[in-house]
Amino acid sequence: MSTVGENTGRSRTASRIGLGALLTGHIVSMLGSVVTTVAVPWLVLTSTGSAAKMGLISMASVVPALLAGVFATPLTDRFGIRRTLIVAECVAALAMAVVAATPDIGFLPLAVLVAVKGALTGVGGRAQHVLLRPVSDAAGMQIIRTTAIYDGAGNVAMVTAAPLGGLLILWLGPQGAIWFDAASFALSALLIGLLVHPPAGTMPDRGAAANEGYFTALRRGAGHLWQDRLLVGMLAMTSVVNLFTVANYAVFVPLWVDEHFGAAPAVGLILGAFACGAIAGNIAFTIFGPKLPQYLTFCVSVALCVAPRQLTLGLTDSLVVVLVVSVLCGVSQAAFRPILGAMLYARVPVELQNRVFGMVTAVSGSSLAFGATIAGLAVAGLGLQPAIVLSGSVCLVVTVIPLLRYRSGVDARLTADTKGDPHQ
């Protein structure tokens, strides 16, 4: 009996180490990626002097990531989820190493390598999400808590990586900063290859995936998502939040600061206050999240995380008030992404998770491309304050709808279909 207990204890310890390695790999590779989003446009600017090419190089990273995250998923199911993640991290490291090691690389080869790295990031990100559930279960961690830690780690990486990228460019130059990205992907691949081993039988069946046609596989994933009214509604609200969030930080906050203070550091203060609130919220949600009703918490989080920020900007000129509201909205935002992740794990079969997760990311991420454009047009047509108030009002009306539906019992009944109690 003691031998069985010792073996179980060793297995649980190894699983916890594996979960730690997977989360560490996520943090490390995200740090490197965000550093590159600063370093590569700077490299383009210093080598070409073209602001237009800076925008194109950013697009070369984002668009392939969204497309590959959807259309490559049937192929990664056949190749193997863990193997896909390791290979994607290694090849992404190689692509960035080529950029870093080639001082006079032209714009077109640079764009191709950035696009390759972006596509691999999209593929690897989906594979990483699929791995998260079985590794978390094996470690004895509730998935709602794991997704909160995963999201919080991403928030910390986002907050620290941008200034880190600026420092690395200052100390090492843009290509030296890109070496950091290459090393981060290589380290992530090494951690996953050595330490992350999901239990047998917990991953999608490669044989079954190989026998399924490519377009049939995509249709099955899309069909499952479309038929789940609760997930479709949550995805729609996440897309709305992303749309108004990018409008806020890319257009409204900089213009508000310029109009009232004319000092760029205030932009950093506002965005930093929101990020600090999000990190604090992630910590709190990691502790208390499993005890909260998931869907109701999701509705409250969506309603509070964006609209109050925009309405505050439109109705006050006090930086202190804006900072306080930004922190509180950051705390609120910490809940809805982990809950969406937990709902996806609960309601999507293992063999469809890679495909469905890719579609969810593509849909919610695509709204990021339009928020700043719509906000800019609104400011040009209405003026800054009316545009902000209108945007905040529309956001409030739209994001309150799920909360009202829940109170009326419409969406509350849908949560009863969740595999596993959504309140756990």
C-alpha positions in Angstrom: 0.0 0.0 0.0 2.8 2.4 0.8 4.4 1.7 -2.5 1.2 2.6 -4.3 0.9 5.8 -2.2 4.5 6.7 -2.9 4.0 6.2 -6.7 0.9 8.3 -6.6 2.7 11.1 -4.7 5.6 11.0 -7.2 3.1 11.2 -10.1 1.3 14.1 -8.6 4.6 15.9 -7.9 5.7 15.4 -11.5 2.3 16.6 -12.8 2.6 19.8 -10.7 6.1 20.4 -12.0 4.7 19.9 -15.5 2.0 22.4 -14.9 4.6 24.9 -13.5 6.7 24.3 -16.6 3.8 24.9 -19.0 2.8 28.1 -17.2 6.5 29.3 -17.1 6.9 28.5 -20.8 3.8 30.6 -21.5 5.2 33.6 -19.5 8.6 33.3 -21.1 7.4 33.1 -24.7 4.9 35.9 -24.1 7.6 38.1 -22.7 9.7 37.5 -25.8 6.8 38.1 -28.1 5.9 41.4 -26.6 9.5 42.5 -26.6 9.5 41.7 -30.4 6.4 43.8 -31.0 8.4 46.7 -29.8 11.8 45.7 -31.3 10.8 44.7 -34.8 8.8 47.9 -35.7 11.8 49.9 -34.3 14.2 47.9 -36.5 12.0 48.7 -39.5 11.9 52.4 -38.6 15.7 52.7 -38.1 16.4 50.7 -41.3 13.7 52.1 -43.6 12.4 55.3 -42.0 8.9 54.3 -43.1 6.0 54.5 -40.7 3.8 52.7 -43.2 6.2 49.7 -43.2 6.0 49.7 -39.4 2.3 49.2 -39.6 2.7 46.5 -42.3 5.2 44.6 -40.2 2.7 44.5 -37.2 0.0 43.2 -39.5 2.4 40.5 -40.8 2.5 39.1 -37.3 -1.1 39.4 -36.2 -3.0 38.2 -39.3 -1.1 34.9 -39.8 -1.5 34.2 -36.1 -5.3 34.5 -36.3 -5.6 32.5 -39.6 -3.2 29.7 -38.5 -5.0 29.5 -35.2 -8.1 28.4 -37.0 -7.1 26.7 -40.3 -4.1 24.7 -39.0 -5.9 23.1 -36.1 -7.1 19.9 -38.0 -3.5 19.4 -39.0 -2.1 19.8 -35.5 -4.7 17.3 -34.2 -3.2 14.8 -36.6 0.4 15.7 -35.8 -0.1 15.7 -32.0 -0.9 18.6 -29.7 2.3 18.4 -27.5 4.5 17.7 -30.5 3.0 20.6 -32.3 3.7 23.0 -29.5 7.3 21.9 -29.1 8.0 22.2 -32.9 6.2 25.5 -33.2 8.3 27.0 -30.3 11.5 25.7 -31.9 10.8 27.0 -35.4 9.6 30.3 -34.0 12.9 30.6 -32.1 14.8 29.8 -35.4 12.9 32.4 -37.4 13.7 35.1 -34.8 17.3 34.0 -34.6 17.7 34.5 -38.3 16.3 38.0 -38.0 18.6 38.8 -35.1 21.7 37.3 -36.8 21.1 39.2 -40.1 22.0 42.9 -39.7 21.1 44.0 -43.2 18.0 41.9 -43.7 15.6 43.5 -46.2 12.0 44.4 -45.4 10.5 41.5 -47.4 12.5 38.7 -45.8 11.8 40.3 -42.5 8.1 40.4 -43.1 8.1 36.7 -44.2 10.0 35.6 -41.1 7.7 37.7 -38.8 4.7 36.1 -40.6 6.1 32.6 -40.1 6.7 33.4 -36.4 3.2 34.8 -36.1 1.6 31.8 -37.7 3.5 29.4 -35.4 2.5 31.5 -32.4 -1.1 31.1 -33.4 -0.7 27.3 -33.8 1.3 26.9 -30.6 -1.1 29.1 -28.6 -4.0 26.8 -29.4 -2.0 23.7 -28.6 -0.9 25.2 -25.3 -4.6 25.8 -24.4 -5.5 22.2 -25.1 -2.6 20.9 -23.0 -3.6 23.1 -20.1 -6.7 21.1 -19.0 -5.2 17.6 -18.7 -2.0 18.9 -17.1 -4.0 20.9 -14.6 -6.2 17.9 -13.8 -3.2 15.7 -13.3 -1.7 18.3 -10.9 -4.9 18.4 -8.9 -5.7 22.0 -9.8 -9.2 23.2 -10.5 -9.3 24.5 -14.1 -11.0 27.8 -13.2 -8.0 28.5 -10.9 -5.5 27.4 -13.6 -7.1 29.6 -16.2 -7.0 32.6 -13.8 -3.3 32.0 -13.2 -2.7 31.6 -16.9 -4.5 34.8 -17.7 -2.8 36.6 -14.8 0.6 35.5 -16.0 -0.1 36.9 -19.4 -1.1 40.2 -17.8 2.1 40.4 -15.8 4.1 39.6 -19.0 2.3 42.3 -21.0 2.9 44.9 -18.3 6.6 44.1 -17.9 7.6 43.2 -21.4 7.0 46.6 -23.2 9.3 48.6 -20.9 11.7 45.6 -21.0 11.7 45.8 -24.8 12.6 49.5 -24.6 15.5 48.9 -22.3 16.8 46.0 -24.4 16.7 48.2 -27.5 18.6 50.9 -25.6 21.2 48.5 -24.3 21.5 46.0 -27.1 19.9 47.5 -30.1 16.7 46.2 -31.8 18.4 43.0 -33.1 19.8 42.3 -29.6 16.2 42.5 -28.3 15.1 40.1 -31.0 17.7 37.6 -29.7 15.8 37.7 -26.4 12.7 36.6 -28.2 14.5 33.7 -29.9 15.9 32.6 -26.6 12.5 32.8 -24.9 10.9 30.5 -27.5 13.8 28.0 -27.2 13.5 28.0 -23.4 9.8 27.4 -23.6 10.3 24.5 -26.0 12.9 23.0 -23.7 10.7 23.2 -20.6 7.7 21.6 -22.4 9.8 18.9 -24.0 11.4 17.9 -20.7 8.7 18.4 -18.1 5.2 18.5 -19.6 3.7 15.1 -20.1 -0.1 14.9 -20.0 -1.5 11.6 -18.8 -2.2 8.9 -21.4 -5.7 9.1 -22.9 -6.3 12.7 -22.1 -5.3 14.2 -25.5 -7.2 14.1 -28.8 -6.8 10.8 -30.7 -4.3 11.3 -33.5 -5.6 8.3 -35.4 -9.2 9.5 -35.4 -8.1 13.0 -36.5 -6.0 11.5 -39.3 -9.0 9.6 -40.6 -11.2 12.7 -40.6 -11.2 15.0 -43.7 -9.7 18.5 -43.3 -12.9 20.4 -44.1 -15.1 17.9 -42.1 -12.9 18.6 -39.1 -13.3 22.4 -39.5 -17.1 22.0 -39.9 -17.4 19.8 -36.8 -15.6 22.4 -34.7 -17.6 25.3 -36.1 -20.8 23.4 -35.8 -20.3 22.5 -32.2 -19.5 26.1 -31.3 -22.4 27.5 -33.2 -24.9 25.2 -31.6 -23.9 26.1 -28.1 -25.9 29.3 -27.4 -24.2 30.0 -24.1 -20.7 29.9 -25.6 -21.7 32.0 -28.6 -23.2 34.6 -26.3 -20.0 34.7 -24.1 -17.9 34.9 -27.2 -19.9 37.8 -28.5 -19.5 39.7 -25.3 -15.8 39.0 -25.2 -15.5 40.5 -28.7 -17.5 43.6 -27.7 -15.2 44.1 -24.7 -12.1 43.8 -26.9 -13.6 46.2 -29.4 -14.2 48.9 -26.8 -11.0 48.2 -25.0 -8.8 48.9 -28.0 -10.8 52.0 -28.8 -10.1 53.2 -25.2 -6.4 52.6 -25.0 -5.4 53.3 -28.6 -7.6 56.5 -29.2 -9.6 57.8 -26.3 -7.0 57.8 -23.6 -4.2 59.4 -25.6 -6.5 62.1 -27.0 -8.0 62.8 -23.6 -4.6 63.2 -22.0 -3.4 65.4 -24.8 -6.5 67.7 -24.5 -6.4 68.0 -20.7 -2.7 67.7 -19.8 -0.6 67.6 -23.0 1.8 65.3 -21.2 2.3 61.8 -22.6 3.4 60.2 -19.2 -0.3 60.5 -18.0 -1.1 57.9 -20.7 1.3 55.5 -19.1 -0.2 56.2 -15.7 -3.8 55.4 -16.8 -2.9 52.3 -18.7 -0.6 51.2 -15.9 -3.3 51.7 -13.3 -5.6 49.5 -15.3 -2.9 46.8 -15.7 -2.2 46.9 -12.0 -5.9 46.5 -11.2 -6.0 43.5 -13.6 -3.1 41.8 -11.9 -4.6 42.4 -8.5 -7.9 41.0 -9.8 -6.2 37.9 -11.2 -4.7 37.2 -7.8 -8.0 37.6 -6.0 -9.9 35.6 -8.6 -7.3 32.8 -8.4 -8.1 32.5 -4.7 -11.9 33.1 -4.7 -12.9 32.3 -8.2 -13.8 28.6 -7.7 -16.3 29.7 -5.0 -18.2 32.1 -7.3 -21.0 31.4 -9.7 -19.2 31.4 -13.0 -21.7 32.8 -15.5 -23.1 35.5 -13.2 -19.5 36.6 -12.4 -18.8 36.7 -16.1 -21.8 39.0 -16.7 -20.8 41.4 -13.9 -17.2 41.4 -15.1 -18.2 42.2 -18.7 -20.6 45.0 -17.6 -18.0 46.7 -15.3 -14.6 46.3 -17.1 -14.9 48.8 -20.0 -18.0 51.1 -19.9 -17.2 52.9 -16.6 -13.7 53.7 -17.9 -15.0 55.4 -21.0 -17.9 57.2 -19.3 -15.4 58.5 -16.7 -13.2 59.9 -19.4 -16.1 61.6 -21.0 -17.6 63.1 -17.9 -14.6 64.3 -15.9 -11.2 66.0 -16.3 -9.8 64.6 -13.0 -6.8 62.4 -13.5 -7.2 61.0 -10.0 -10.8 59.9 -10.7 -9.7 58.3 -14.0 -6.9 56.4 -12.3 -9.1 55.1 -9.5 -11.8 53.9 -12.0 -9.1 52.4 -14.2 -7.8 50.3 -11.2 -11.3 49.1 -10.3 -12.2 48.2 -13.9 -8.9 46.3 -14.2 -9.9 44.3 -11.1 -13.3 43.6 -12.7 -11.7 42.5 -16.1 -9.7 39.8 -14.4 -12.7 37.4 -14.2 -14.3 37.1 -17.6 -11.4 35.5 -19.6 -10.7 32.7 -17.1 -14.4 32.0 -16.9 -14.8 31.8 -20.6 -11.8 29.4 -20.7 -13.3 27.2 -18.0 -16.6 27.1 -19.8 -14.9 26.1 -23.0 -13.1 23.3 -21.3 -16.4 22.1 -19.7 -18.6 22.3 -22.8 -16.3 21.3 -25.7 -15.2 17.7 -26.1 -11.4 17.0 -26.0 -11.2 16.0 -29.7 -12.8 19.4 -30.7 -11.0 21.7 -28.3 -8.1 22.7 -30.6 -10.4 23.7 -33.4 -13.0 25.5 -31.3 -10.4 27.3 -29.2 -8.8 28.6 -32.5 -12.1 29.9 -33.7 -12.9 31.6 -30.4 -9.5 33.3 -30.4 -9.9 34.4 -34.1 -13.3 35.8 -33.6 -12.6 37.6 -30.3 -9.2 38.8 -31.6 -10.5 40.1 -34.9 -12.5 42.8 -33.1 -9.2 44.3 -32.0 -8.5 45.3 -35.6 -11.6 47.6 -35.8 -11.9 49.3 -32.4 -9.3 52.0 -33.0 -10.6 52.7 -36.5 -14.2 53.1 -35.4 -13.1 55.3 -32.4 -11.0 57.5 -34.6 -13.9 58.1 -37.0 -16.2 58.9 -34.1 -13.8 61.5 -32.8 -13.4 63.0 -36.2 -17.2 63.2 -36.7 -18.4 64.2 -33.3 -15.5 65.6 -31.3 -13.7 63.9 -28.5 -16.0 64.2 -25.5 -19.2 63.3 -27.4 -17.5 60.4 -29.0 -16.3 59.0 -25.7 -19.7 59.5 -24.0 -21.5 57.8 -26.9 -19.0 54.9 -27.0 -19.3 54.4 -23.2 -23.1 54.5 -23.3 -23.3 52.0 -26.2 -20.8 49.8 -24.4 -22.8 49.9 -21.2 -26.1 49.1 -22.9 -24.6 46.2 -24.8 -22.7 44.7 -21.9 -25.6 44.9 -19.4 -27.8 42.7 -21.7 -26.3 39.4 -20.4 -26.8 40.5 -16.8 -30.4 41.3 -17.5 -30.9 38.1 -19.3 -29.4 36.2 -16.4 -31.7 38.0 -13.9 -34.7 37.1 -16.0 -33.6 33.4 -16.0 -32.9 33.1 -19.8 -29.1 32.6 -19.6 -29.3 31.0 -16.1 -31.1 28.0 -17.6 -28.5 27.6 -20.3 -25.7 27.2 -17.7 -27.5 24.0 -16.5 -26.2 22.3 -19.7 -22.5 22.8 -18.6 -20.7 19.5 -18.2 -19.8 19.9 -14.6 -21.3 22.4 -12.2 -20.5 25.9 -13.6 -20.4 27.1 -10.0 -17.4 24.9 -9.2 
